[in-house]
Amino acid sequence: MAVGEAFFDAEKKTVSVRNAMRFPAECVNPPEGVKSETWLAGGMTGRKCDGGVAAK
């Protein structure tokens, strides 16, 4: 999973991305057999992230 900020680069005359952050699947997806809604409501228990929380 990746998130970032899209912006218009006037010099290149195109849309670009900055401030991108990447998260491994184990950090942002529920464990097998657990519904997303249940996992999120339970505080994303069992996620495997290096460092901070991936969702706010």
C-alpha positions in Angstrom: 0.0 0.0 0.0 1.3 3.4 -0.8 -0.1 6.9 -0.1 1.2 10.2 -1.1 0.4 13.8 -2.1 -0.4 14.5 -5.7 0.5 17.9 -7.1 0.8 19.7 -10.4 4.4 20.2 -11.4 4.3 23.4 -13.4 7.8 23.0 -14.7 7.1 19.5 -16.2 3.4 20.4 -16.9 2.3 17.1 -15.4 0.9 15.6 -12.1 3.5 14.2 -9.8 3.6 12.6 -6.4 5.5 13.7 -3.3 5.7 12.7 0.4 5.0 9.1 -0.6 4.9 6.5 2.2 4.7 2.7 1.6 3.3 0.1 4.0 3.7 -3.7 3.8 0.5 -5.7 3.2 0.8 -7.2 6.7 0.5 -3.7 8.2 -2.6 -2.6 6.3 -4.6 -5.8 5.6 -6.5 -7.9 8.2 -5.2 -11.4 9.0 -6.6 -14.2 6.9 -10.2 -15.1 8.0 -10.9 -11.8 9.7 -13.3 -9.3 8.2 -11.9 -5.8 7.5 -14.7 -4.1 9.6 -14.0 -6.3 12.6 -10.3 -5.8 12.3 -10.6 -2.0 12.1 -13.1 -1.8 14.9 -10.7 -3.9 17.1 -7.8 -1.5 16.6 -6.1 -3.5 13.8 -4.9 -6.1 16.3 -2.1 -8.2 15.0 -0.8 -5.9 12.4 2.9 -6.1 11.6 4.3 -2.7 11.2 7.8 -1.5 11.7 7.3 1.5 14.1 4.2 3.6 14.2 0.5 3.0 13.4 -0.3 3.0 9.7 -3.9 4.2 10.0 -5.3 7.2 11.8 
